[in-house]
């Protein structure tokens, strides 16, 4: 009778643990990256790509990773150029040649305040990039894990366009 009682109690617990594990794995996986290079008629070429970006404010709050003072928009890599367009703008705030830009990955996984630092004619830009919408007012730990993967994908795409990593 005791063994039967333990089996009846253990089965739902094992099922719940299994569901939690599957959910965490599915939610934490980064989406498959779009290719950054492709075979063209004259050899390999870098493909254009667009990334959602959070540009962190240079204040103390921004350096701690807060969204207050941050600006959001898109980074576009195309034809050897990197452009930043803030949300709501119709033209880029800056557009620079990739050969003039350095990118550096920050921190480990989702524990970095700013996943990337870009250096170039536009100055130093501390930012987080994503293929998904970036949360403005709340945090999402599972999304932070995915965004750490997006930062790595962005660096690869940027290097394909001529950005130097360092």
Number of C-alpha atoms within 10 A of each C-alpha: 5 7 8 9 9 10 11 11 11 12 10 11 12 11 11 11 11 11 11 11 11 10 11 11 10 10 13 16 14 18 13 10 12 11 13 19 15 11 10 9 7 6 7 11 15 21 18 19 17 17 20 21 25 25 24 24 20 14 12 9 14 18 14 14 17 18 20 13 13 19 15 24 20 20 23 20 26 18 14 18 19 25 20 23 19 20 13 8 9 8 11 16 11 13 17 15 18 23 16 15 22 19 22 16 19 19 13 10 16 18 12 16 18 24 23 23 17 19 17 16 12 15 9 14 18 24 22 26 28 24 23 15 14 20 13 13 8 9 12 9 11 15 19 20 17 20 25 25 22 23 24 16 21 24 19 16 23 28 20 20 24 19 25 18 14 8
